Amino acid sequence: MQVSYIGMQTQEVGIKPTVKVIMKSDAEMLDEVMVVAYGTAKKSAFTGSASTIKADKLAERQVSNITNALSGQVAGVQTTSGNGQPGTGSTVRIRGIGSISASNNPLYVVDGVPYDGDISAINSQDIESMTVLKDAASNALYGARGANGVILVTTKKGASGKAVVNVDAKWGTNRRGVPSYDVMTNANQYVETYYKAMLNGWAGGDPNKIVDYAGDGSVMISGNNLVNALIFGSDYLGYPIYTTPNGENVIGMDGKINPNAKIGSVYGDYYVTPDDWEKELFDNSNLRQEYNVSISGSSDKMTYYMSAGYLDDSGIIPGSGYSRLSTRLKADYKVQEWLKVGANFSYANVKSRYPDEQTKTGSSMNLFYITNNIAPIYPLYIRNADGSIKQDSRGYTMYDYGNGMYNRQVNGKTEALNRPFLSNSNPASSLQLDKREFLMDILSAKGFVEIEFMPGLKATGNWGMDLDNTRYSELVNPYYGQYASESVGGLVSMEHSRTFSVNQQYLLTYKNNFGIHNIDLLAGFESYNYKSQYLSGSKQKLYNPTIIEINNAIKTPAVYSATTNYATQGFLARAQYDYDSKYFASASYRRDASSRFHPDHRWGNFWSVGASWLLNKEAFMSDLTWIDMLKFKASYGVQGNDNIGNYYAYQDQYSVSNSNDDFSVSLAYKGNKNITWETSHSFNTGFDFEFFDQRLNGTIEYFSRKTTDMLYNKPVNPSVGYSAIPMNVGSMINRGVELDLNGDIIRTNDITWSVNFNLTHFKNKIQKLHPDLNGELIDGSRIYQEGESMYQFYLRKYAGVDEETGVALYYKDITDANGNVTGQEKTQNWSDATRHATGDILPKVYGGFGTRLNVYGFDFAISLAYQLGGRVYDNGYVSLMHAGDDPGQNWHKDILNAWTPENKTSNIPQINVFAQYANSLSDRFLTSSDYLSINNITVGYTLPKNWTRKMLISSMRIYMAADNVALFSARKGLDPRQSYTASSADVYSPIRTISGGITLSF
């Protein structure tokens, strides 16, 4: 008797009353079909490098932008994100960095057609899979736009059989995902520390020392009395927040707050007391809700998929958030046996509430910067004398701007109290009264016609259109802040951008087999046209402070508009051959033209070749039954990149302005008609494998990616009339290895336990720069050198602390008469110290890992990402380690370990208000960029079908999910995921989301 099952090997068993049959998977039948460039391919036959993320993994992540779901999921893919505002995405890099000035972003292709809409408009619940193409053999056919890798997004389609309705709903809360730095939160601690910094500066740390304050002997005063007299004055902390009995100092001779001093002071009609700005301003209980419904099915001739989704993703600060209403309709119909048509429409209406300045370092309106850096001694609110918070005549809460509202009497004179840290600012008023939002209508439409002339010969036409209409409106209130003066009276501005692109593909394919010979041929033409239009206008002096319309204001009108066009054309061809499903070869060619280049240099030729060998099908491996699949592969190819950032890079461009009512024309951009394609040469080789009845599978690969004729904005002397010119100069190479492993530890009918792990290691090296640079380019604190990584800082070396004085020291090179370095010495003068290249700061290894467990209907999954061996400049920590020369700015608690006569071995300089170079730019603040992040934890339970059938439900799952669960890094508050080079406390923090939900199928 034969027993068979789809995907399993047929078993021969004897006829008995009771038969136990153990089925074995049929590796050949289960050969996975992958989405690749311009079609699909069997995983075993694929000669390139690609990784796929399936729908179930995407569904676990609660993201409003699908790029955020890539972290730690794919070997060779690294993501960074400097903005946690809901709806914003991650910067994605595939196999390193290929260019200095040109774009390093991958190309996104949705259902076979390049996509120009906003990535956040794609609902992750509509996605069947995301495939990352990493080498030339897999993405060379995309030509101009595929040099930095390609991400193929495949949306869901109708499943076979009757209509299926899926409903998913989840509700949760958003909270701050990365905590603040470990700063001082106690007013007494901060004031006592600042007292010490002042005492060190004015009296050498001795409270009894008599100081000649005026410098002429007219004012002789003890250090303690002098600091007490100055510390709350306008030159230092500004706000006397303590009340003490008459004649008593706030700070005693021991440097401690007077026990009789009480926090809180009354000044006329006002009461001044510190507030916890972070606690007051951050909202840690915002609701996140998401609802999705889809209907899918198929018949003999038709498949269809319809969906609608609503997402409301609230931010963690007032006035921020992201909401999206998305719809999709996808269907294909077999009109005749030889004719098939299909269409795919998606529409998203997006509202993004995006408070201004929340990603700008040092901005007085950046809530994250303020709360991380303001000392814990300042009031957030203006209070009445009885302590109640004041409201103005319009009923608005009044916030303290630190701009001289309070006064005190000093030696018979009136002194205005000003907050030294970001005086005349308070972001709370802006978040309360200002209005800023993006409104987006994003439409994507695709269609295809497929004609089969004869078995194996098909012609396909694909058309795609993406339309993105975005309107940004801003109202800045006339009552408080930078536009609050009577002459300005507030500001209203509107911006509108429209991007429209059309992509056309005409493809001819031929597939056939001749015995053990199989061929797959493709030829085609593709054209792409993109148009971007921008219009903005603004006025000042509002009539009604709540209406966001330009006609609501009367003064200082300003308008601006711009239009850009971009186009590419390409002819493409590909040939794939396999012999006996054992030996595989592929070759592709594409000739592309870009409108960014002069007609004489517009066309480029790009190509790839690849081969693979299924070793497990060889006779010499037939006894190795534990090997299900073992494939060796290698490929090489050449691709182009034209994205230097200017749509008319070969042309001089000018700006027109008014000069006494006549035209004034000035050069705005210096073009170069000789500029042409940046070229990427990619080599890839490795093994794909499946072992132990497919319990273990994975890939190990080596890659090399060399970029030549790099598109580069070469700096020139501004005296020539421009500061840079685009050129093709130099070369760069990235080399590395990738490992991707997936395994089933337990696999039974009722229990499955699987694990996954991936890692990537790569080295980046600049091989050649422009001859004029003599092998080296210094750009601020960065240095580019031939033979070295693109990612190096150029910094002074920190030499620790002078054990006798507590002053910061830096290294200075000693040179001979010929300029040769003969040694080093230490100097207190940072300006005299020598700058040095820091060496490569990129991480040595990055990747991710996770596990899934299913036990009798219960499921658990956790995914993590990591990074090891790199360094990052910790700007947030730098600002919190000042020596006291930034009054009113908070301190990291590490400052408590600064040098003192009793702590001479400290590596932290003495705090001293007159210190010049205590926390100056140096390698002291280069910090390990190692991290481990728990990206997602999901727990669920699927009810037994015999329960759900009674409710007329085919499937029901209840679950809990948490995203951005935790981050472990070298220092609390440090987020190395922000960028390759630096981390800051001044950006919108990532959001931790914890939700519960239910999924139903009918």
N, C-alpha and C positions, 0 to 999 in steps of 0.2 A: 504494500500500500504506500502511495506517495502522499506526503503532507506538504503543502506549500502555503506561502503567505507573502504578500507584497513586500519586497525589500529583504526577504530572507531566502536562504538557500533551501531548495527542495530536499526533503529528507525521505529516505526509504525506511519503512518500519514494518515489522511483522504484524499480522492480524491477531490481536489478543483481546480478551474482555476489557482489560484496562491497559491503556498505552500512555506512557509519559514521553513526550517529544520535546527535546531542547532545540529550539531553532537557532540558527547561526545567521548573522547578517550577511548579505550578499554585497560585498564592497563595490562590485561593478554596477549593480543596480542602484546602489545608494550614491553613486558618483554625483557630487553636488554640482548643480548648474549655477554658474556665477554670472552676474551682470558685468559686462566689460564694455570697452569702447565700441559703440555702434552695434551692440548685440549682446549675445550670451556665449558662454563657453563652458565646457566641462572642466571641473577643477583639475582633473588628472591630465587634461590636454593643454592647460594654460601654461604658456612659457614665461609669462611676466610675473610681477610681484604685486599682490593685492590682498587686502584684508577686508572682511565683511562683518558689519555689526547688524544683527538681526533685530526684528521688531520687538521681541520679548525683552531684550536688553534696553532698547530705547524706551520702552514703556515703563521701565522701572524708574527712570529719571524724571524728576519734576522740573523741567526746564522750559523757559519761554523762548529760548533760542537753541536750536539743535546743535550748534557748534559746541555748546557747553557740555553736551553728552559725550564728547570724544575723549575727554580727559582720562588717561590711563587705559583706554580700551584697545588701542591699536599700536602695535610695534612700529616705530619710525615716525609716529605722529606726536607732536608736542604742542600743548596749548598754553597760552598765557592770557591773562585778563586783568586789565587795570581799571575795570569799572564794573561794579556789582549792581548797577541800576537795572531793575527788571526790564527784560527785552533786549539788552545789549549782549553781544556775543563774545566769543573768545578769538584771539588771534591764533591761527592754525599754521604750523610749520611742518612740512613733510620732508624728512631726511635732511635736516639742517637748513642752512641759509645760503642761498645761491647768488645773492647780489648785494652790493653796497647801496646803490641808489634806486634801482628798479624794484618793482613790487616782488614780494616773496609769497604772496597769497596764492592758495590753490584755486583751481577752477571748480565751480559747482555746476553739476549737470543734473537736471531733474527730468526723469523719464526720457532720457536720451537727448535732451536739448539743453544747451548751456542756459543758465538761469541768471537773470540780472535783477530780480526783485530783492526785496529785503529778506534775508534769511530767516528773520524772526517771524515772518508771515507764514512759514510752513509749520503746520501743526504736526508735532512729533507723533501723534496718534494716527496720522494718515500714512506714515512711512512703513514700508515693508522691510527695507534694508538700506544701509549706507555702505558703499564699497569704496575703499580708498585705493586708488591706483598710484603706485609709488615709483615705478621705473619706466624707462622709455618704451619697452616692449608693450606696456599696457596703456600708456597715455600719449605716445607720439602722434597718434592719429588726430589728437586735438590741437596739434600744431602750436600756433602762437600763444594760446592761453593755457597750455598744459605743462609748461616747463617746471612749475613748482608743485606738480602733482594735481590729481583730479579726484574730486569726491562725487561719486555717483549716488544720487538719491533716487530710490525707486519707491513710488507710492503704491499703496495697496490696490488690488483689483478684485473683481468678483471671484469668489470661490465656486467650485463646481457644485451643482445641485440647487436646491431651493433657496429662496431668499433667507438670509440670516441677518438678524438685527442685533447689534451690539450697543450697549449703553454703559458708559463709564462716568462716574461722578466722584470727585474727591474734594475734601475741605480740609484746610489746615491753617497754620500760622507761619508768618515770616519773622525771623529774628536775625540779629547781627551774627554773621558766621565766623568772623575773625575778631577777637577782642582787641581792646585798646592796649597800647604798651603799658607796662607796669609803672605807672606814673604816681606821683604824690596825689593823694586825695584828701589829705588832712591839712587844714589851713595852718595850724600851729607848726606842723612839721615843715611846711614850705617856708613860712616866715622865719623860723629858727635857722633853716639852711641858708636863706638869703642874708640873714643877719651875719652869719659866719662869712659869707662871700664878701660882704661890705667891710666887716671888721678886718679880714685879711688884706683887703685893698687899702683901707684908710689907716689902719693901725698895726699892720703886721700880725694880726690875730690876737693882739693883747688888749683886753678891754680897759686896762688901767693906763695904757700909754697915753700921754698928753700929746695931742695933735695940733699942729699949727694950721688950722683950717683955712684961714684967709691967706696964709703964706707970708704975712707981714707982721706976725706976732700979735695982731689985734684980737684974734679969736683963738684962745688956747683952751682945749676941751678934751676930756678923756674919750678914748675910743668908744666906750659903751654909750656915753651920752651923745656923742656925735652921730653914731649910727642910729640911735633912737630918734634923734632929731631929723635925720635925712630919709630914713627907710620908707616912710609913708608920704614923702614929698613928691613933687612933680617930676623930679629927675630919676626916681626909682619906682617903688611899687604904686605910688599914686593914691591909693585908697586906704585911709586909716579905718580899718574895720573893727578895731578894738575900742572898748570903753574902759578906762582905768580911773581909779581915784585921783584927784588932783595932785599933781606933782610927782606921780609915779611913772616910771618908764614901762613901756609895754614889755621890753625884753630885759631880763636881769643880767647881772654880771656873769652868771653861769651860762648865758646864751639861751636860756629857756624862757618861755612865755611866763610873764608875771601871773602867779596863781589868782591875783585879784583882777586880772584883765578878763573881760567878757567879750565874746564875739558879738558884734552888732553895735552900730553907732547911729545916733540921730544927728542930722544936719538940717536945722531949720524944719522944714515940712517933710523931710525925707528920712527914711530909715535904710541904712546900708548894711547888708549882711551877705555872706557868700551863698551861692547856689551851686548845686551839682548840675552843670550844664548838660552833661551827657544823659543823665537820668531824666531831666526835664524835657529834652528835645528829641530824644530817640523814642520811637514808638515800637515797642517789642511785642505788640499783640495784634499786628495787622493780619487780616484774613486773606488767605489765598484760596480761591475756588476755581474749579475747572470741571466742565461738563462736555462730554463728547457722545455723539450718537452716529452710528453708521448702518447702512443697509447695503448688503452685497449679495450677489448671486450670479447664476449663469444658466444658459440654456444651450442647446446644440449649436446655436449660431451667435449667441451674444453673451458677453460678460459685462457686469456693471458694478459700480461702487459709488455710493453717495454718502457724504458725511457732513456734519455740522458740529462746530465746537465753539465753546465760549470759555475764555480764560480771563480771570481778574487777579492779577498778581500785584499785590500792594507792596509799596516800598517801605523802608524802615525809617524814613524821615518824612515829615509833613510835606505834602504836595508832590510826592513821587509815587510812581506806580505804572503799571502796564496792563492794558486790557485789549483783548483781541476777539473778534468774531470772525470765524473762518468757515468757509464752505468749500466743498470739492465735489465734482461730478466727473466720473471717469467711466467710459464705456467703449467697447469695440463690437463691431457687428460684421459677420461674414455674409456679405451680400450675395456672393456666388462662391463656388468652390475655388475660383481663381481670384476673387476680389474681397479684400477686407479693409474696413475703414474704422477709424477710432478718433476719439476726442477726449481731452482732459482739461477741464476748466477749474480754476481755483480763484477764490476771492477772499481777501482779508480786509476787514476794517479795523484799524489799530488806533488806539489812543494812548499816547505815552506822556505821562506827566513827569516832566524832566526838569527839576529845579536847576537853575543856572549855577555855574561855578563849582559844582560838586566834584569835579575832577581836576580843578586847577590848583596847583601847588601854591600855598601861601596866600590864597585869596581870602579876603576878609569875609566873604559870603560863603565860604566852604565850611559846612557844618562839621565835617570830619576833621578838617584842619583845626578849627576852633576848639572842639571838644578834646582833641588829643593834646593840644598845646597850651591852652589857657591855664594859668595857675589857679588852684582851688581857693582863691581868696576874693573872687570878684562876683558881684551880683549879676544875675541874668535879667532880673526884673527891676523896675523902679517901684519902690514901695512908699506908701504913706508913712507918716511918723509912727502910726500904731502897728506897722508891720504888714498891713494888707497891700496887695498888689494894686497899683494904680491903673486906672483906665482913662483914656483920653475922652474928649467930648463926643467922639464918634462911637464910643463903646469898645475900642480896640485896646487890648492889653499893651501896656507900655513897657518897653524893654530898655535896659541900660546900654547906652552907646559909648559910655566912657569918655564923654566929650565936654567935661567941665560943668555939668549940671549941679554938682555939689561944691560947696565952698567951706573953708575953715579959716579960722583966724590964727595967724602965726606971727608972733612979735608985733601985734597990733595991725598987721596987714592981712588983707583978704587973699587967700590962695585958692584958685580953682583946682578941683581934683580931676585929673585926667588919668584914664587907664593907659599905661604905656604900651600894652600889648594890643595891637590893632584898634587903636583909638578911633572913635567915630564910626564904629561898625557893630552890628549885631545881626547875625543871620536869621534870628528868630522872627524879626519883623518882616524880613523879606519873605520867609516861608509862610507867614501869616497873610501878607497883603499882596504880594506879587503873584502873577499868574504866568505860567509857562507850560506849553504843551505842544506836542506834535500830533497831528491828525493825518492818518495815512489811509489811502485806498490803494490796495495792491492787487492787481489782476494779472493772472497768468493763464494763457490759453495755448493749448497744443493740439495738433491734429495730425493724422497720418492716413495715407492711402497705400495699401500694399497689393501689388498685382503679381500673381504667379503665372508666368508665361508657359512654363512647363515644369515638371517636377525638378526641384532644386534651383530653378532660376526665378528670382524675384526682383522686382523693382519697387522701391519704397520712397515716398515723399514725406518728409517730416517738416512741419512748420511750427514755430514757437514764437509767441509774442509775450513780452513782459511790460507792464505799465505800472509805474509807481508815481502816484500823486501825493506829495507830502506838503502839508501846510503847517508852518511853525508860527505860533503867536506868542507874544510877550507883552506883559504889562508890568511896568515898574511903578510902584506907588508914589504919590506926590508928598507923602507925609514924613517918611523916614528914609534915611539912606542917601545914596549919591545923587539922586534926582529930586531931592526933597526941597530944594531952595525955592523961594517964591518966583525967581526968574525962570526956573526950569519947569517945575510943576509936574513932574512925572514923565514917563515915556511910554509910548506904545509903538510896537513894530510888528510887521508881518513879513514872513518869507514864504515863498512858494517855489517848490522844485518839482519838475516833471521829468522823469526819464522814461524813454520808450525805446524798446529794442525789438528787432525782428531777426530771427534765425531761420534759415532755410537749408534743408539737406535733401539731396537727391542721390539715392544710393541704388546700386545694382549688385546683387549677390548671387553667387552660384555655388551650390554644394552638391557634391556627388561622391560616390565611392566606386572604385574599380577593383573589386576583390578586396585585397588587404590595403589598398591605397585609398586614402580619403583626402579630398581637397575642399577648401573653403576659400572662395575668392570674393573680394569686395572692391568696388570702384565707386567714386562719388565726387560730388561737388558740394561745397558749403559756403554760404555767404552770411555775413552778420553786419547789421547796421544798428548803431546806437546813437541816440540823440538825448542830450541833457539840456534843460532850460531852467533858468533860475531868475527869480524876480523878488526884490525886497523893497520895503519902504518903511519909513518911520517918521514920527512927529513927537514933539514935546509939548508940555503944558496941557494936561488932561482937563476936560470939562466934567466928565463923570468918571470917578476913579475905579469903576467896576466894569466898564465896557471896553472890550478888546477890539476896537476898530480904529483905524487911522483917522477917520473923520471925527473921532471923539477928541482929537487934539488939534492945536492951532499953530504951533510954532516949530521952526527949524525943520522943515521937511527935507527928507533925504531919500533918494531912490537909486536903485542899481539893478541892472539886468545883465545876463550873459547867456550865450548859447554855445554848446560845443557839439561836434559831430565826430564820430569814429566809425571806421568800417574795416572789415577784413574779408578776404576771399581765399578759398583754398581748394585745391584739387587733391584727392586722397585715393590711396589704393592699399590693399592688404591681401596677402596670400598666406594661407595656413595649410599645412600638409602633415598628415601622420601616416606612418607605415605600421600596419598591423596593430594599431592602438597601443604602440610601444615606443616608437620614435616620433617626435613632433618637431616641427620647424615652423617659423613664422617670419614674415618680413612685411614692413609697412613703409609707405612713402607719402609725404605730404608737401605740397608746394603752397606757401602762404604769402599773402600780400597784406601790408598794414598801412593805413592812411597816416600813421604817425611819422612815416619816413618819406623822404623825397622820392618822386617817381623813379629816379635813377637807382635807388637802393631799397626799393619797396619789397621785392620778392626774396624769399628765403626758402631753402630746401632742407627738409627734415625727414629723418628716416630711423628705422630700427630693424634689428634682426634678433631672433631668439630661437632657442632650441631646448628641448627637454627629453628626458629618457626615463621611462618607467622600468626601473631595475627589477622590481618584484615580478615582472612578467618574463624575466630571463630564466632559462632552464637551470642555471647554476644557483638560483635562489629558491627553487621550487620546494626544497626541504625546509625552508625557514617559514613555517606556517604562521608564526607569530607576526610576520610582516604582512599587513594588509595592503599597504601602498608605500612605495619609496620612489621618489622622483628626484632626479637631478636636473637642474635647469640653469641656463645662462642666457644673458641678453645684453645687447649694447645698442645705444641709439643717440640721436642728436635731436635736440628740440630748441625752439626759439622763444625769446621773451622780448616784448616790445613795450612793456608797461613802465615807462620812466616817469610817469606822472603828469606829463603835459601832452595834450592831444595833438599839438602841432609842433612837435619838438624840433623839426627841421626848419621852422620859420622864425624870423624875428617878429616879436609881438610888441605892440605899443599901447600905451594908455593915453587917453585924451582928457584934458582938464581945461578949466576956464582960467584965462589970464586976461583980466580987464575986458571981459566980454569977447575975447578972441580965443582961437584954438591954441592950446599948448600941448604938444605931442612929445612924449618921452618914452624911451626904450624900457619896456617892462620885462622882457624875456629875450635872451640872446639865443637864437636857434643855430643849428648846425646841419646843413644840407647833406653832409657826409655821414651822418649818424645812421646806423642800421641795426640789425638784429643782435641782441645778446644771445649767445649760443651755449646750451647746456649739453655736455657729453656724459651720458649715464651708462654705467656698467653694473650688472647685477648677476649674482650667482648664488646658488644655495640648494637646499634640500627641502622638499615637502614630504611628510611621512604620516602614516597611520599604523599603529601597532596594537597588538593584543586584542583582536576582535574589535578594533576601532575604539578601544578604551583610552588610548593615548594618541593624540594627533598634534601636529604642529609644523613649524617652519623655522629653519635657521638660514640666514642669508648674509652675504657680504655685499656692500654697495660702494660705489665710487661715483661721485657726481662732480664733474669739473665744469666750471663756467668760464667761457672765454669771451673776449670783446665785451666786457661788462659795461652796461649802460651806467654812466657815472656823470654826475654834475660836478665837473672839475672847477674848484675855486680859482679865481683869477684876481689880479689887483683891481680893486674898485675904480682906480683912476682911469681905466679904459672905458668906463661907462656902464659896466655890469659886473656882477660879483661871481658869476659862474657860467659855464657853458657846457651843454651836454656833449659827451664824447663816448666812444667805444675804447675803453682802456683796461688793460690788466686782466687777470684771471684769478680764480679762486677754486678750491677743491674741498669737498666734504667726503670723508671716508668713514665707514662704520660697519657695524654688525647688528643684526636684529635676531631676537629669539622670541618665538611665540609658542606657548604650550597650552594644551587643553586636555584634561583627563577626567575620566569617570572612575572614582574610587569605588563606589558601590552603584550597581545597576541591576535592579530587580523590578518586578512588576509594581511593587508598592513603594520602593525606596530607591531614589537616585541621589548620589552625592558627587558633584563635579567641582573641579577647581580649574582656574586659569591663571596664567602668568605670562607677562611679556617684558622684555627689556630692550633698550636701544643704547648703543654706545657709538658716538661718532666724534671725529676730530675735524675742525675747520681750519683751513690754512689759506692765506693770501699768497698766491704764487708770483703775481706781477702787478705793479702799479704803473702809473704814467711815468715815462722817462724823466719828466721835469721834476718829479718828486724825490728822485734819488733813493727810491726804495722805502720811503717813509712819509706818512701824512699824519700830522697832529691836528686834531679837531677838538678844541677845548680839553676836556679831561679824558678823551679817547685817543688812541694811537693806532694807526694802521701801518703794519710793517710787512714787507715781503718775507715769506717763510714763517710767519706767525699767524695766530688766530685773528680773525676780524674782531673778536670780542676781547679786547684788552683795555684796561684803564692806563692812563699816564699820570701817575700820582707821586707826591712826595712820600718818602718812607718815614713812618713814625718810629722814633727811637726811644719811646718810653718817657719816663719822668725823671727829672733831676732830683736825686734823693735828698739833696740838701735844701733845695728851694721849692720843689713841687711844680716847677715850670715844665711845660711840654717841650720835648726835644725832637728834632728831625735830623735826618742824615744829609750831609753835604759831601759831594765828591771832592777829593783833592786831586788836582791835575798838575802835570809838569809843564814845562815851557812849550811842549809840542801838543798840549791838550790831551795827553793820555792820562787816564785815571790811574792813580797810584795808591789810592786808599780812600778812607772815609773818616769824617769827623762829625761830631754832633753839634747842632746849633739850636739856639732858642728862637732864632729868626726864621720863621716859616718861609718868608720870601726868598731867603738865601739858600734854602734847601734845594737839593737836586731832584728833579722828577725822573721817574723810572717807569718802564713798562712793567705791568703787574704779572704778565703771563696770561695764559688762557683762563677765563673765568667761567666758561661754559661747563655745565655738569658733565661728569664722566659717564653717568648712567641715568636713564629715566625710564619709566614704564608704569605698569599697573598689575594688580592681581586681585583675585576675588574667589568666592566660592558660592555654590548654590546647593541647597538641600531640599528635597521633596520627600515627605514622609506621610503616607496615608492621607493625602489631601492638604497637609500643611506644607507651606513653602517658606524658605528663608534664603535671602541673598544679600551679599555684602560685596561692594567693590571699592578698591582703594587705588590711589596713585602715589608715586614716589619719585624722588629725584636725589641723586647722590653725587658728591665730588665737585660741586661748583661753588662759585662765590658771587655775592651780590652786594652792591653798595647800599647800606641801610640808612637812607636819608631821614626816615622817621626818627631813628635813634640819635642821629647826629644833632637834630634840632633840640632834642631833650637832654643833651649832655653838654650844654653851654656852661661856662664858668661863672655865670652871673652877669655877664655883659648884655644879656637880653632880659631886662626886668619885666616881670609879669608873665614870662613864658615858663611853663611847667618844667619839671625835671623828671627824668627817669630815676627810679629809686637806686639805681647803680651809683648815682652821684654821691650817695651817702658813704661810699667806699673810697672817695677821693683822697688824695694825698693829704696827710697832716703830719706834723712833727712826730706824732706817735704811730703813724702808718706810712712809713717812708718807702715801703716796697710796693705801694699801689701803682698800677699802670694808668690810673686816672689822674690827670693833673689837679693841682690844688684849685678849689673854687675861689675866684678873685674877680671882683667887678672890673678890675683894670687889666685883666688878662686879654692878650690880643689873639693868641694862636692856640688856645686850649682845645678847640674842636674844629680846627681848620681842615680843609680837604686833604685827606691822606689815606694811606692804606690801612690806617687804624680801624676804619669803619667798614672795610671789606669783610663781610660776614659769610659764613657758610650758607649756601642756598639749599642745603639738604632739607627735604620735607617729606612727611607722610600725611596724606589726606584721606580721610574716610569720605568718599564721595556719596555713597548711597547705602542705606540699609532698608530692606523691604521684608516684611513678614505678612503672610497671607494664609487664607484657608479657603479651599474650594469645597463647597458642600457636595455630599454624595448625590449622584444623579437620581437615585430613587427618591430622594427628598425633593429635589427641584422639579422633577416631572410632575409631581402633584400640584405644583404652582404654575404649571405650563411654562416652565423656564428650562432651557436646555443646559444652562451652566450659570453658576453664581459663585463669585469669589469676593471675599471681604479681605481688606488688606490695610496695612499701615506702611507708610514710606517716609523716610527722612533723607534729605539731600544736604550736602555740605555739612556733614555731621561734625567733623572736627579737623583741625589742622595742627600738626606738630612740626615746629621749626626751631631754629637755633635760639629764638627769642620770642617771648610772648608779644604779639602784635605785629611781628614780621611775617609778611606774606610773600615768599619768593616766587609765587605763581604770577605776580604782576608783570614781570618782564625778565629778559635775559640779563639786564644790567643793574637795575636799581629797584628798590622797594621804598614805598612812601606811605606815611600815615594819612595822606591828604586825599585819598581816593575813596569813592563809594565802596564801602565794605561788601564783600560777598554775603549773600543771604542764606541763612539756614532755614530750610522749610521742613516742617513736620506735618504730615497729613494722614487722614484716614479716608478710605474710599470703598466703593463697591463696583463690581463689573458684572453685567448681566448679558446673557445671550438668549435670544428667542428663536 
